Amino acid sequence: MYQSRCGVCCDECTRKESVNCKGCIHMDAPFWGGICEVKACCETKSLNHCGECDAFPCETLSAMGVAEGFDPAPKIEQCRKWAKE
């Protein structure tokens, strides 16, 4: 069962409660108040997560969080796993 649009495993997130995040699939907007391009893209295409997209993995997902020091590889791999379920 997928937990996010981008491959984050929300159930394992240690920051979830401290930032009042319910997970993007359960929220209209991200907890930070901005726009998540990945969330918006999936929802516009009526996809559960990026792994269902014909363009997967796209530049938007591959660049997500890189500027903040996050490695996108685990999220991409998780989306691959979800797509096989």
N, C-alpha and C positions, 0 to 999 in steps of 0.2 A: 504494500500500500504506500503510495507516495505521500510525502509530508509537506512538500513545498513545490514551487514551480521550477526552481533552479537546481535542486539536488541537495539542499541543506536538509539534514536529518534533524528536524525541529525537536523531536523527542529527546535527543541527546544534547541539545544546546544548554549550556550552563548559564547563559545570559538571558534566557527567555523570560523568566519571571522578573528580573531586575529592570528590564526595559518594557515590561508589560506587552510582550509579543505573544499573540495567540497562533502565530503561523500565517503566512500570506494567504493560504487557501481559505482561512477563516476570517480574513480582514479585508475591508474595502480598500484601504491604503496601508502602506508600510508603517511600522511603529515609529519611524523617524519623521514621518509627516511629508516626505517627498513622494516622488514617483519612482517605482522600480520598473525599469525598462523590460526586464525579463518577465516579471509578473504581468505587466500590461500586454506584452507580446503574446504570451500564452493565452491570456484571457480573450484577446482580440481574435485569435485563431481557434478558440474553443478547445484548447489543449489542457490536459491535466498538468503536464510538466514538459520541460524542454525535450526530453527523450522521445516524445511522440512527434516531434517536428521533422519535416523533410530536410530542413536546413541544419539540423543538429550535427555537431556542435557549431553554433554560429559565433561570430565575433562578439556579439553582445554578451553572451554567456561566458565565452573564453576570456573576456577582459574584465568581467565582473569581480570587483574587489581587489584586483591586482595593484592598483594605485595605493590601496590601504595595506598592502603587504600580504594579502591572502592568495593562496594557490588555488586556482580554479579546478585543477585536476580531480580532486576528490568529489566535487559536485558533479562534474561531467561523468565520472565513473558511476556515481549513484544514479544519475538519470538513465544511463545505459542499463543498469540493473532493473530499474523500475519499468523500463520499456520492454524488458523480457518477461516480466511477470504477467 
